[in-house]
Amino acid sequence: MLHKFFFNRLSLEKKVKQLHEKGVALGSRIKDGRQVHMYMLRDLFVEVLYQEDKTYLAPEKVNILNGLSNLQQYLETEFRSRF
């Protein structure tokens, strides 16, 4: 839990740098016509949107989920909203 507190205090660019250096890239998906990249950093799951959907450009937004159960609930909600 303390890890999430400190991670939230980082700038957007530093968050993504931490994800690239110490996190695990889990994959990507299309959400609302945009490509969203999912990373895991310890017990955090982080979605990242990049400018023009290109990972080498600057990040636009991150969405942080704490723990696997929150990730599962979030993905189920996202799935249900599509139908």
Stockholm file with secondary structure:
# STOCKHOLM 1.0

chainA/1-83         MLHKFFFNRLSLEKKVKQLHEKGVALGSRIKDGRQVHMYMLRDLFVEVLYQEDKTYLAPEKVNILNGLSNLQQYLETEFRSRF
#=GR chainA/1-83 SS CHHHHHHHHSCHHHHHHHHHHHSEEEEEEEETTEEEEEEEETTEEEEEEEGGGCTTSCEEEEEEEESHHHHHHHHHHHHHHTC
#=GC SS_cons        CHHHHHHHHSCHHHHHHHHHHHSEEEEEEEETTEEEEEEEETTEEEEEEEGGGCTTSCEEEEEEEESHHHHHHHHHHHHHHTC
//
